[in-house]
Amino acid sequence: MSKAFQDDEGNSSSMRIVWAICVLTVMGVWAYVCISTDKLWSFSVGDATLMAFLFGGKVGQKYLEKKNGVPKE
């Protein structure tokens, strides 16, 4: 599990941790609302936009790191 929060070189990736927390929070709230109301609710446009920004931000960050070459410490 900890490997999921590491970059290709084995260093901890705070962006992956933030991404995972945000996704789990949105999905957890959605699941709680669905279970507590005994109804399957659809995602709102705002929720879908948030998820798109999270995924897009991570993909963009990875692209820029590979394109520009992140300096090694």
N, C-alpha and C positions, 0 to 999 in steps of 0.2 A: 504494500500500500504506500509506503513512504517513497518508493521509486516513482510514483505518479506525480510527486511534488518536487522532482529533481529535473534539471535540464539535461541535455545530452552529455555533458561532462561530469555529471554527478553532483553538481552544486544545487543547493536549495533554491527553489524558484518561488518568490513571494507572489508573483503574478498568478501562478497556478493555484496557490492557496486561496488568494482572494477570489479567483474565478470559481473555485469549488464551493467556497462558503456562500457566495451569491447565488449560484445555481441551486444549491441545497436549500437555501432560505426560501427562494421563490417556489420551488417544487414542494417544499414542506408546508408552506402556508396554503398553497393550492390544494394539496392532499388533505390538510386539516379541514379546510372549508368544505371540500367535497364530502368528507366522511361525516362531519358534524351536521351538515344539512341533508345528508342522504340523497345527494343530487350530484350529477357530473357536470361541473361548470366548465365552460370553455375559457381559454385564455383571452384576456383583453388585448387590445392592440398595444397598450403600454407594456404589458408583461412580455409580449412577443418582441417588442422593440428592445426591451432591456436584455432579453436573452440574445438577440441578434448583436447588440453592442458588446456583450460579454464575449461571445464567440468570435466576432469580428476583431475585437481588440486583441485577443490572444493570437489570432492568426496574423494580424498586422504586425504585432510585436515580433513574432518569430520570423516573419519575412524580412523586417528591417534589420534584425540581428544577423541574419545570414547574408543579406545584401551588403551591409556596412562592415561586418566583421566586428564582433564585440571584443574589446581589448581584454586580454587575459591577464590576470593578476599574478 
